Amino acid sequence: MKKKLLILFMGTSILGYSQTTSKTDSTLKIEKEAIELSKLQAVGDETAKYLSTRSIEEKEWFKKTFVRKRGTFTIPKEPITYPFKD
């Protein structure tokens, strides 16, 4: 009897604290995701615009400095400096 009563109390306490979502919460989440997506797209557009203006030398320097094969990396002996200052 005590075990059944204990299980009953545990079950009701778990069900009482279960998460519920309302339409308001899901609407706010969708709006927040849309705002975050638009911010991310704006950053992506700015980055694409910048990258399209780089010279061939800058692109080659970037590949040589940062692009590595999968599973490998190198630790530079000196801090990386950008040689193409405007």
N, C-alpha and C positions, 0 to 999 in steps of 0.2 A: 504494500500500500504506500509506504514512504517513497519507494523508488518511482512509482507511477506519479505521485504528487510532485516529486522533484522534477521529473521529466516534463510534466505539465507546466510548471512554473518556468523552467528553462525555455521551453518552446514559446510560451507567451511573451517572455521578455525578449527573445530574439525577434519574434514577429513584430513586437511593438517598436523596436528600434531599426527595423529594416528601412532601406532608403526608398523614397518615393520621389518621382519626378513630376512636376506639374508642367502645364503648357507654357507658363511664363518662363520657367527655368530653361526649357529647351529652346524657346524663342530667343532668349538672351544669349544662349550659347551659340546659336546659329548666327546671330548678328555679330557677336564677338569674333567668330571664325571668319566671317566675311570681311570684317575690318582688318584682321590680321592677314588674310590672304591678299587684300588690296595693298597693304603695306609691303608685304613680301614681293608682290609683283612690281611695285614701284622701285624697290631696291634692285631687283633683277634687271629692270629696264635701264636704270642708271648705270649698273655694272656693265651691261651689254654695250651701252653707248660709249662708255670709257674704253672698254676693251677693243671696240672697233676702230678707235682712233690711235691705237698704239702702232709703233713702227715695227718692221720685221726684226730689227735688232733687239727691241724690247721683248718681243715674243720669244725669241731664241734665248735671251737671258733668263726669262721666266721659266722656260722649259728646262734649261740646264740647271737652274738653281732649285726649283721646287718639285718638278715632276720626276717621280721615281717609279721603278717597276714595283709591282705588288709584292709585299713582304719585305722590302728593303727600305732603308732610310740611312741618311748620313747626318752626322752632327757636325756643323761647321766649326772650324777652328777660330774664326773671327765672326763678329756680328755681321749679319747680312745687311748690306747697304744698297740702296737703289741708285744705280749709276746714272739714271736718266732724269736729272732734276730739270725742271722748267725754269 
